[in-house]
């Protein structure tokens, strides 16, 4: 249930255009859930919701977080192969 609350908070920060709070929340919840697999009641992912609201800084923050996470995952996978 706590995970769902964190997901709702993610959309709350996006709808209020609170970039700093969003970045802090993403860092805090990085290991709790995958941001790319979160959807609101309308079926929007956080990135789609930010784009729909035309919030450039929010979309940039989400993209940076996702790319940073993917790079960490890729580096971790390469280390395990060696």
C-alpha positions as CSV (number, residue, x, y, z in Angstrom):
1,X,0.0,0.0,0.0
2,X,2.9,2.3,0.7
3,X,4.1,1.9,-2.9
4,X,0.8,3.1,-4.2
5,X,1.0,6.2,-2.0
6,X,4.5,7.0,-3.3
7,X,3.2,6.6,-6.9
8,X,0.3,9.0,-6.2
9,X,2.7,11.5,-4.7
10,X,4.8,11.3,-7.9
11,X,1.8,12.5,-9.9
12,X,0.9,15.1,-7.4
13,X,4.4,16.7,-7.8
14,X,4.0,16.6,-11.5
15,X,0.6,18.2,-11.5
16,X,1.8,21.0,-9.2
17,X,4.9,21.5,-11.3
18,X,7.2,21.0,-8.2
19,X,10.4,20.0,-9.9
20,X,12.7,19.9,-6.8
21,X,10.2,17.9,-4.8
22,X,9.8,15.5,-7.7
23,X,13.6,15.0,-8.0
24,X,13.9,14.4,-4.3
25,X,11.0,11.9,-4.3
26,X,12.4,10.0,-7.3
27,X,15.8,9.7,-5.5
28,X,14.0,8.6,-2.3
29,X,11.9,6.0,-4.1
30,X,14.4,4.8,-6.6
31,X,14.5,1.2,-5.2
32,X,10.8,1.0,-4.4
33,X,9.2,0.9,-7.9
34,X,10.1,1.3,-11.5
35,X,8.9,4.8,-12.7
36,X,8.4,3.4,-16.3
37,X,5.8,1.0,-15.0
38,X,3.7,3.5,-13.1
39,X,0.4,4.7,-14.5
40,X,-2.4,7.0,-13.3
41,X,-6.1,6.3,-13.6
42,X,-6.2,7.6,-17.1
43,X,-3.3,5.4,-18.2
44,X,-0.6,8.1,-18.3
45,X,2.9,7.3,-17.2
46,X,4.6,10.1,-15.3
47,X,6.5,11.2,-18.4
48,X,3.4,11.2,-20.6
49,X,1.5,13.1,-17.9
50,X,4.3,15.8,-17.7
51,X,4.3,16.1,-21.5
52,X,0.5,16.3,-21.6
53,X,0.7,19.2,-19.1
54,X,3.5,20.8,-21.2
55,X,5.9,20.8,-18.3
56,X,9.4,20.9,-19.8
57,X,11.4,20.9,-16.6
58,X,9.4,18.0,-15.2
59,X,9.9,15.9,-18.3
60,X,13.6,16.7,-18.3
61,X,13.8,15.6,-14.6
62,X,12.0,12.3,-15.4
63,X,14.2,11.6,-18.4
64,X,17.4,12.3,-16.5
65,X,16.3,10.0,-13.7
66,X,15.3,7.2,-16.1
67,X,18.5,7.5,-18.1
68,X,20.7,7.6,-14.9
69,X,18.9,4.5,-13.6
70,X,19.3,2.6,-16.9
71,X,23.0,3.4,-17.0
72,X,23.5,2.2,-13.5
73,X,21.6,-1.0,-14.4
74,X,23.7,-1.6,-17.5
75,X,27.0,-1.0,-15.6
76,X,25.8,-3.5,-12.9
77,X,25.0,-6.1,-15.5
78,X,28.4,-5.7,-17.2
79,X,30.1,-6.1,-13.8
80,X,28.3,-9.3,-13.1
81,X,29.3,-10.8,-16.5
82,X,33.0,-10.4,-15.6
